[in-house]
Amino acid sequence: MMDRFLRNTTALRILALVLACILWLAVHAPQGGSNQDKGGVTQTYPLSIHIETSNNMVVTSPQPTATVRVTTSLLRVPSLPADMLRAQLVANAQGLGPGTETLHVAAIDMPNGIRSYSISPATVTVVLEQKQTVQRSVSLQIIGTPQSGYTLGRFDPGTITADISGAASAVQSVAHLVGTIDVSGLSQTTTKVVQLEPVDASGRVVQSVSVDPVSISVTVPIAASTQAVDLTPVVTGTPAPGYAVAGVTLATTQVTEVGLSSAQLPKGGLSVPVDVNNLSHTATVSVPIPLMQGMTSVSPSSVTAVVQVEPSITLPLQNLPIRVQGGNQASLTGPTTVDAVLSGPESVLHAIAQNPTQVYAYVDVSKAKSGTVSLPIQMHVPGYVEVVSLSARSVEVAIQ
């Protein structure tokens, strides 16, 4: 029977007609919802309006917008939002002069396959002004600090200018252009793209002008931090028996270091250890300069030191007054003098014998509490002189 039905052309034509009617009804049948009518599905899209002007004119009124109401079939609904991204609203102000104008709004690049569309509002009112273009200088400002141990090198980008375009009133309010360069954490020379911002005399950004170019490339030189640092000799070791160091003179008292900032350097200078072990005469030695942590190099890397060595002698001093330092409301209740024996180079001790005032004994009460306390006796002596003995190690002090 099926074979006979398939050979009946009239029956097949009737079946094809019935199937076509069913398919049409499925596509065009009314659907529920507030955004649909008998003509299809309707959706709305807000779009900005581009104002086309002559080259010598500019729009100074706020950016206008309008709503496009699009009607299409149910099958076009899924792809319509993406297609509408290419649509544009334009208003033609070409050939018009300064003043307020009402323009007709048109749509271009609308998607294919839509049934109809409407624009609301259909017109837009804009203010046109004469366009002006001037040049303004660019000021570059640096923010942030490079990585520790590095510094901004010599930075001279020269004179940079850019064009400012817009309404004459807005353009004239632009004092200059500012480009901000952030050097935070940099440890090597870098090229940065810097955005240019037009600002007025008070530093406020002027929004209603265009800048050409809007950005520039700037090479930011970063170098290892270089500082001058003083050298301080520090004697290490012990001369030969019967001898003492009378002085150490460095041929170079300052070097250039790379790697640390001035704030990271010791206030007393960079210590240079000079070994005097077993010396029995004045000698000239070459001493390497040690690097502190964070330093990458010093120049020069070594220094010549002249070590003056003399025979060692002793000098007894009697009845040295004991001073009270570090407070006004304190007095000695025990002995007020002390005997001392000094040891050191003969030239230095001979000078002390001639002028004993450069040696004195003292107690420091700056950290002591009120009452009567026992404090250690300390000695002030010239460099390279040692205190061999004291007749008393401490003294009673009354502190109010």
Order of alpha helices (4+ residues) and beta strands (2+ residues): alpha-alpha-beta-beta-beta-beta-alpha-beta-beta-beta-beta-beta-beta-alpha-beta-beta-beta-beta-beta-beta-beta-beta-beta-beta-beta-beta-beta-beta-alpha-beta-beta-beta-beta-beta
